[in-house]
Amino acid sequence: MKIKRYLATDMRQALTMVRDDLGPDAVILSNQRVDGGTEIVAAIDYDESIVSQFTSPGIVPSRSARSNKSSTRDEALDDLRYTRHVERGQDNRASGPQRKTDTVDRRRPRHGDESIWSQEPTLVKMQNELKTLRSLLVDQVSGLAWNEASRQHPMRTRMLKRLIALGINPAMARKLSDGVDESTDIDHNWRTLLGKLAHQLTVTNDDILERGGIVALVGPTGVGKTTSIAKLAARYTLRHGSGRVALISTDCYRIAAHEQLRSFARILGVPMYVAKDAEGLHQVLETVRDKDLVLIDTAGMGQRDRRLYEQFLVLRDSGFDIRTYLVLAANTQRTVMEEVIDGCRDFRLAGCVVTKVDETTSLGGVLSIAIENRLPLAYLADG
């Protein structure tokens, strides 16, 4: 038996050295991390039966075996001492339980060895290649399934493509397209699907301008809350006169944030007030009790900003019955709108106002959000 130790910077280089030196029949006896790289102990002409005689518990070689193979035994013991880092002068005739423990420890892989093999560049590269192959396989299977569906249900597939292109949630699009009649023409099926989509959408029937009351618009920054309040106030003024409308701003975070709303109020000839907190809002609402419609403009915050939640608390703690509408921009990403609605789940929303309809390519995304969250649609607005 020939045993050698190899030191290399990484596992791949060490294995290459073993293969070049001892050949493909070499046996790896141990490997471990050392300062400067990796250490491998390998052997050639490895006789497992000889080594097992001295490592198995309770097995002692016979006298004839010791006399005939004394040199082989000494060599094997030297090999075992080397691989286990045992000094020659140490007593190798340990008790039975100790031998059993050594055997179990040697057969069970150590945590350090597992870490070494898991970080071995060759294995890491192999794992990455397997992930790539899996992705390719999933894409191929999905493509085959889609082609099969297109062949068996061509009309349903075309309607599904149209709904997804419109921006409808894929799950909702599949549910809508399940009822497509393959025997009718595409225009009839498309009108039927749009009718089903409209039937699932709840509207408020011009609730703000018809009922009046105290209305607040909330939402993230830049969705058009102030502009929407100005439009609602202008429409109500044209219907009922300027003396029956009042505007309130609770945006005290930005510099001169309420100046835009004050300009709109001056143009329309309606009063405008500023409230800094729930107590101030309560006092202002007491002042405008005689108004039929009070519109409250809130501060614009990011959907992850804690202050957006505080805006809801100001409205809730004012002591008045305030109907709150969420303002959503139609050109906003679907995931962003979902985060906005998730942040408002603790509060009761009367509906939503969809703005910037003229700046989006499709309304499917915001309509899907409204349907999924059962949020009534109050108004659509450009800008």
C-alpha positions as CSV (number, residue, x, y, z in Angstrom):
1,M,0.0,0.0,0.0
2,K,1.3,3.4,-0.9
3,I,-0.1,6.5,0.9
4,K,0.7,10.1,0.1
5,R,-0.5,13.5,1.3
6,Y,-1.3,16.3,-1.1
7,L,-1.6,20.0,-0.3
8,A,-3.3,22.4,-2.8
9,T,-5.1,25.7,-2.8
10,D,-8.5,24.1,-3.5
11,M,-10.2,20.7,-3.8
12,R,-10.1,20.6,-7.6
13,Q,-6.4,21.1,-7.7
14,A,-5.8,18.5,-5.0
15,L,-7.9,15.9,-6.8
16,T,-6.0,16.6,-10.0
17,M,-2.7,16.1,-8.3
18,V,-3.9,12.7,-6.9
19,R,-5.1,11.5,-10.2
20,D,-1.9,12.5,-12.0
21,D,0.3,11.0,-9.4
22,L,-1.5,7.8,-8.3
23,G,-3.8,7.2,-11.2
24,P,-7.6,6.8,-11.4
25,D,-7.6,3.8,-9.0
26,A,-6.4,5.9,-6.1
27,V,-8.6,5.9,-2.9
28,I,-9.2,9.1,-0.9
29,L,-8.6,8.3,2.8
30,S,-9.3,11.8,4.2
31,N,-9.6,15.5,3.3
32,Q,-9.7,18.6,5.5
33,R,-9.2,22.3,5.4
34,V,-5.8,23.5,6.5
35,D,-4.0,26.8,6.5
36,G,-3.3,27.7,2.9
37,G,-5.8,25.4,1.2
38,T,-6.9,21.8,1.3
39,E,-5.2,18.6,2.4
40,I,-6.0,15.2,0.9
41,V,-4.6,11.8,2.0
42,A,-4.8,9.2,-0.8
43,A,-3.7,5.6,-1.2
44,I,-3.0,3.2,-4.1
45,D,-3.1,-0.6,-3.8
46,Y,-5.6,-0.2,-1.0
47,D,-6.4,-3.4,0.8
48,E,-9.6,-2.7,2.8
49,S,-9.6,-6.1,4.5
50,I,-6.3,-5.5,6.2
51,V,-7.3,-2.1,7.5
52,S,-10.7,-3.3,8.6
53,Q,-9.0,-6.0,10.8
54,F,-7.5,-3.2,12.9
55,T,-10.5,-0.8,12.9
56,S,-13.4,-3.2,13.4
57,P,-14.3,-3.7,17.1
58,G,-13.7,-7.0,18.7
59,I,-11.6,-8.5,15.9
60,V,-8.0,-9.5,16.6
61,P,-5.8,-11.1,14.0
62,S,-4.6,-14.7,14.8
63,R,-1.1,-15.6,15.8
64,S,-0.3,-17.1,12.4
65,A,-1.6,-14.0,10.7
66,R,0.6,-11.8,12.9
67,S,3.7,-13.9,12.2
68,N,3.0,-14.1,8.4
69,K,2.0,-10.5,7.9
70,S,3.9,-8.6,10.5
71,S,5.4,-6.2,8.0
72,T,2.0,-5.6,6.4
73,R,0.5,-5.0,9.8
74,D,3.2,-2.5,10.8
75,E,2.7,-0.7,7.5
76,A,-1.1,-0.6,7.9
77,L,-0.8,0.7,11.5
78,D,1.6,3.4,10.4
79,D,-0.9,4.4,7.7
80,L,-3.7,4.5,10.3
81,R,-1.6,6.6,12.7
82,Y,-0.8,9.0,9.9
83,T,-4.4,9.4,8.7
84,R,-5.7,9.8,12.2
85,H,-2.8,12.0,13.4
86,V,-1.8,9.4,16.1
87,E,1.7,9.3,17.4
88,R,3.7,6.1,17.0
89,G,4.4,5.8,20.7
90,Q,0.7,6.0,21.6
91,D,-1.0,2.8,22.9
92,N,-3.1,1.4,20.0
93,R,-4.7,-1.3,22.1
94,A,-7.5,0.7,23.5
95,S,-10.6,-0.6,25.1
96,G,-13.6,-1.9,23.2
97,P,-15.9,1.1,23.7
98,Q,-13.1,3.5,22.6
99,R,-12.5,1.6,19.4
100,K,-16.2,1.6,18.7
101,T,-16.3,5.3,19.1
102,D,-13.4,5.8,16.8
103,T,-14.9,3.6,14.1
104,V,-18.3,5.4,14.3
105,D,-16.6,8.8,14.1
106,R,-14.5,7.7,11.2
107,R,-17.4,6.4,9.2
108,R,-19.7,9.3,9.9
109,P,-18.8,12.4,7.8
110,R,-17.9,15.4,9.9
111,H,-19.6,18.7,9.6
112,G,-16.5,20.4,8.4
113,D,-16.1,17.9,5.6
114,E,-19.6,18.4,4.5
115,S,-19.0,22.2,4.3
116,I,-15.8,21.6,2.3
117,W,-17.6,19.5,-0.3
118,S,-20.6,21.8,-0.5
119,Q,-18.3,24.7,-1.3
120,E,-16.2,22.8,-3.8
121,P,-16.2,24.8,-7.1
122,T,-17.0,21.8,-9.2
123,L,-20.1,20.9,-7.2
124,V,-21.2,24.6,-7.1
125,K,-20.9,24.7,-10.9
126,M,-22.8,21.5,-11.2
127,Q,-25.6,22.9,-9.0
128,N,-25.9,26.0,-11.1
129,E,-26.0,24.0,-14.3
130,L,-28.8,21.8,-12.9
131,K,-30.8,24.9,-12.0
132,T,-30.3,26.2,-15.5
133,L,-31.4,22.9,-17.0
134,R,-34.5,22.9,-14.7
135,S,-35.5,26.4,-15.9
136,L,-35.1,25.3,-19.5
137,L,-37.2,22.2,-18.9
138,V,-39.9,24.2,-17.2
139,D,-40.0,26.7,-20.1
140,Q,-40.2,23.8,-22.6
141,V,-43.0,22.1,-20.7
142,S,-44.9,25.3,-20.4
143,G,-44.5,26.0,-24.1
144,L,-45.8,22.5,-24.9
145,A,-48.8,22.9,-22.7
146,W,-49.6,26.3,-24.2
147,N,-49.3,24.9,-27.7
148,E,-51.6,22.0,-26.8
149,A,-54.1,24.4,-25.3
150,S,-54.0,26.5,-28.5
151,R,-54.6,23.5,-30.6
152,Q,-57.5,22.1,-28.6
153,H,-59.2,25.5,-27.6
154,P,-58.0,28.1,-30.1
155,M,-60.8,30.7,-29.3
156,R,-60.2,30.4,-25.5
157,T,-56.5,30.9,-26.0
158,R,-57.0,34.0,-28.1
159,M,-59.3,35.5,-25.5
160,L,-56.8,34.7,-22.8
161,K,-54.1,36.5,-24.7
162,R,-56.3,39.6,-25.1
163,L,-57.2,39.7,-21.5
164,I,-53.6,39.4,-20.4
165,A,-52.5,42.1,-22.9
166,L,-55.2,44.3,-21.4
167,G,-53.5,44.0,-18.0
168,I,-56.0,41.7,-16.3
169,N,-54.6,39.5,-13.6
170,P,-53.6,36.1,-15.2
171,A,-55.7,34.1,-12.7
172,M,-58.8,36.3,-13.3
173,A,-58.1,36.1,-17.1
174,R,-58.1,32.3,-17.0
175,K,-61.3,32.2,-15.0
176,L,-63.0,34.6,-17.5
177,S,-61.9,32.7,-20.6
178,D,-63.1,29.4,-19.3
179,G,-66.6,30.2,-20.5
180,V,-65.6,31.1,-24.1
181,D,-67.8,29.5,-26.8
182,E,-65.6,28.0,-29.4
183,S,-68.4,27.9,-32.0
184,T,-69.0,31.7,-32.0
185,D,-66.9,34.5,-33.6
186,I,-64.1,36.4,-31.8
187,D,-66.0,39.7,-31.6
188,H,-69.0,38.1,-29.8
189,N,-66.7,36.3,-27.4
190,W,-64.8,39.5,-26.6
191,R,-67.9,41.5,-25.9
192,T,-69.1,38.7,-23.7
193,L,-65.9,38.7,-21.7
194,L,-65.9,42.5,-21.3
195,G,-69.5,42.3,-20.1
196,K,-68.5,39.7,-17.4
197,L,-65.6,41.9,-16.4
198,A,-67.9,45.0,-16.0
199,H,-70.4,42.9,-14.1
200,Q,-67.8,42.1,-11.4
201,L,-66.8,45.8,-11.1
202,T,-68.8,47.8,-8.5
203,V,-69.4,51.5,-9.0
204,T,-70.7,54.2,-6.6
205,N,-72.9,56.1,-9.1
206,D,-71.5,59.6,-8.6
207,D,-71.8,59.2,-4.8
208,I,-69.7,62.2,-3.8
209,L,-71.5,64.8,-5.9
210,E,-75.0,63.4,-5.2
211,R,-74.8,62.8,-1.5
212,G,-72.3,65.4,-0.4
213,G,-71.0,65.1,3.2
214,I,-67.5,65.0,4.4
215,V,-65.1,63.3,1.9
216,A,-61.4,62.7,2.2
217,L,-59.0,61.5,-0.5
218,V,-56.0,59.5,0.5
219,G,-53.2,57.8,-1.4
220,P,-49.5,57.8,-2.2
221,T,-47.5,60.8,-3.4
222,G,-48.2,62.1,-6.9
223,V,-51.4,60.2,-7.7
224,G,-53.4,63.4,-8.1
225,K,-55.3,63.8,-4.9
226,T,-55.2,67.6,-4.9
227,T,-56.2,67.9,-8.6
228,S,-59.1,65.4,-8.1
229,I,-60.4,67.5,-5.2
230,A,-60.3,70.6,-7.3
231,K,-62.2,68.8,-10.1
232,L,-64.9,67.6,-7.6
233,A,-65.2,71.0,-6.1
234,A,-65.6,72.6,-9.5
235,R,-68.3,70.2,-10.5
236,Y,-70.2,70.6,-7.3
237,T,-69.9,74.4,-7.6
238,L,-71.3,74.3,-11.1
239,R,-74.3,72.3,-9.9
240,H,-75.1,73.9,-6.5
241,G,-73.1,77.1,-6.2
242,S,-69.9,78.0,-4.4
243,G,-71.4,78.7,-1.1
244,R,-72.1,75.1,-0.3
245,V,-68.5,73.7,-0.7
246,A,-65.5,73.9,1.6
247,L,-61.9,72.6,1.2
248,I,-59.5,71.4,3.9
249,S,-55.9,70.4,3.7
250,T,-54.1,68.2,6.3
251,D,-50.8,68.2,4.4
252,C,-48.3,70.0,6.7
253,Y,-45.3,67.9,5.8
254,R,-44.2,69.6,2.6
255,I,-43.2,73.3,2.4
256,A,-46.2,75.3,1.1
257,A,-48.0,72.0,0.4
258,H,-51.5,73.6,0.8
259,E,-50.8,76.6,-1.5
260,Q,-51.9,74.7,-4.6
261,L,-55.3,73.8,-3.0
262,R,-55.6,77.5,-1.8
263,S,-55.2,78.6,-5.4
264,F,-57.9,76.3,-6.6
265,A,-60.2,77.6,-3.7
266,R,-59.6,81.2,-4.7
267,I,-60.4,80.5,-8.3
268,L,-63.6,78.7,-7.4
269,G,-64.5,81.2,-4.7
270,V,-64.8,78.6,-1.9
271,P,-63.3,78.7,1.6
272,M,-60.2,76.7,2.3
273,Y,-58.8,75.7,5.8
274,V,-55.6,74.0,7.1
275,A,-55.7,71.3,9.9
276,K,-52.5,70.1,11.4
277,D,-53.8,67.2,13.6
278,A,-57.0,65.4,14.6
279,E,-58.0,68.2,17.1
280,G,-57.4,70.9,14.5
281,L,-59.5,68.9,12.0
282,H,-62.3,68.6,14.5
283,Q,-62.3,72.4,15.0
284,V,-62.4,73.1,11.3
285,L,-65.2,70.6,10.7
286,E,-67.2,72.4,13.4
287,T,-66.7,75.6,11.6
288,V,-68.0,74.3,8.2
289,R,-71.0,72.4,9.5
290,D,-73.2,74.5,7.3
291,K,-71.5,73.2,4.1
292,D,-73.1,70.4,2.0
293,L,-69.8,69.1,0.7
294,V,-66.5,69.2,2.6
295,L,-63.5,67.9,0.7
296,I,-60.3,67.0,2.7
297,D,-56.9,66.8,0.9
298,T,-54.4,64.6,2.8
299,A,-50.6,64.4,2.6
300,G,-49.1,62.2,0.0
301,M,-46.9,59.4,1.5
302,G,-45.2,56.4,0.1
303,Q,-47.0,53.1,0.5
304,R,-44.4,52.0,3.0
305,D,-44.3,55.3,4.9
306,R,-45.6,55.1,8.5
307,R,-47.0,58.6,8.1
308,L,-49.6,57.3,5.6
309,Y,-51.1,55.3,8.4
310,E,-51.0,58.4,10.7
311,Q,-53.2,60.2,8.1
312,F,-55.9,57.6,8.5
313,L,-55.7,58.1,12.3
314,V,-56.2,61.8,12.0
315,L,-59.3,61.2,9.9
316,R,-60.7,58.6,12.3
317,D,-60.0,60.6,15.5
318,S,-61.6,63.8,14.2
319,G,-65.0,62.8,15.7
320,F,-66.9,63.2,12.4
321,D,-68.2,60.6,9.9
322,I,-65.7,61.0,7.1
323,R,-66.0,58.9,3.9
324,T,-62.5,58.0,2.7
325,Y,-61.7,57.3,-0.9
326,L,-58.4,55.8,-2.1
327,V,-56.8,57.5,-5.1
328,L,-54.9,55.2,-7.5
329,A,-53.0,56.2,-10.6
330,A,-53.8,54.0,-13.6
331,N,-50.2,54.1,-14.8
332,T,-48.9,52.6,-11.5
333,Q,-47.4,49.1,-11.3
334,R,-49.7,46.5,-10.1
335,T,-47.4,45.4,-7.3
336,V,-47.3,49.0,-6.0
337,M,-51.1,49.3,-6.0
338,E,-51.3,46.0,-4.1
339,E,-49.0,47.4,-1.4
340,V,-51.0,50.6,-1.2
341,I,-54.2,48.6,-0.6
342,D,-52.5,46.3,1.9
343,G,-51.6,49.4,3.9
344,C,-55.2,50.5,4.0
345,R,-56.8,47.3,5.1
346,D,-57.2,48.4,8.7
347,F,-59.5,51.2,7.6
348,R,-62.9,51.2,5.8
349,L,-62.7,52.6,2.3
350,A,-65.8,53.9,0.6
351,G,-64.3,53.5,-2.9
352,C,-61.5,54.5,-5.2
353,V,-60.8,57.3,-7.6
354,V,-58.7,56.3,-10.6
355,T,-56.5,59.1,-12.0
356,K,-54.1,59.5,-15.0
357,V,-56.2,57.4,-17.3
358,D,-54.8,59.3,-20.2
359,E,-51.2,58.3,-19.2
360,T,-51.6,54.5,-19.2
361,T,-51.7,52.0,-22.0
362,S,-54.4,49.8,-20.4
363,L,-56.8,49.8,-17.5
364,G,-56.7,46.1,-16.8
365,G,-54.3,46.4,-13.9
366,V,-56.2,48.9,-11.8
367,L,-59.6,47.2,-12.7
368,S,-58.2,43.9,-11.5
369,I,-57.1,45.4,-8.2
370,A,-60.5,47.0,-7.7
371,I,-62.3,43.7,-8.4
372,E,-60.1,41.5,-6.3
373,N,-60.3,43.8,-3.3
374,R,-64.0,44.6,-3.8
375,L,-63.3,48.3,-3.9
376,P,-66.1,50.3,-5.6
377,L,-65.0,52.6,-8.4
378,A,-66.2,56.2,-7.9
379,Y,-64.5,58.2,-10.7
380,L,-62.1,58.0,-13.6
381,A,-60.0,61.1,-14.3
382,D,-57.4,62.3,-16.7
383,G,-54.3,63.8,-15.2
